[in-house]
Amino acid sequence: MSTACRISGCKLSVPPQIDPEGICLLHFTLRLEQTCADLRRETVLGKASHERQVEIMEFIAAQGELLARVSTSGLHMADELKARVLSTFLTLMNLRESLDRAAQRVPPGRTAMRQS
């Protein structure tokens, strides 16, 4: 028996791979994109410690793997949802690229100089 999405008004079911999340694939991708936007803002500032950067990289890998498992599980998806999933993968890739660029701007062990 499938679980209904816990988002008010949503009638979509929750795929088994993301059942602990309690939300359908559409809402999962929307939430993931919002989280990526928040993390990207954090990384652009260049103030994330090395440990935080590692946490973000692990988040990207884990969420990308989870999204891949759900989207390749045989779940029937409308073309719009397929496009949303692909867009979310691109968002994860862009976050990783942003993290890499931020790490290149500020060498480990140094803090960014502030301009007056």
Secondary structure, DSSP 8 states (H G I E B T S, - for coil): --EE-SSTT---EE-GGGGGGTS-HHHHHHHHHHHHHHHHHHHHTT---HHHHHHHHHHHHHHHHHHHHHHTTT----HHHHHHHHHHHHHHHHHHHHHHHHHHHS-TT-------
